[in-house]
Amino acid sequence: MASVSATTTIDFEGMAGRLLDAERAVLAKGSRAILAFIRSKWVDWEYKTRPVNAPRNVSFRAWTSTLQTTEAPYSLVVANDARGYATGLPYVAYVHRAGDNRKYYTVLADEINVEILPGMLAHFKTEFQKAMGPRERKKLRSRGTTERTRFMRAR
């Protein structure tokens, strides 16, 4: 299979329980920004081997995101499980630009890690620190401090 999935996990010391609305809003906004960024770049593909009447922009429309905000570690998952016209199999992990051997999802992941995630995580930390003041959260479990982004080919 050649689907792709990117997972960003957020797990700061002292975080537990469901995210507050302001914190969740940061992740939701980041999710929309990542999808908009991908869609702005996922254009101008050539369809050399497809029949004229075959669907176009299937993988463009297949980008999705999911938030997990009920307990730490919190996550934002961006995925694409587009299926090929002829085979019915996932293919996005094989997509590349003409003349470039790099898989295009890895190019986008690198750009997202530089252009979007640092600002999103900094904003999230700010909202988290604001919320830590007067209001205490219900602590579900203890965690260490980690920030991880992984963009991988799904199997």
Helices and strands as residue ranges (DSSP letters): E 3-11, H 21-41, H 58-61, E 63-68, E 74-80, G 92-94, H 104-115, H 117-132, E 146-154
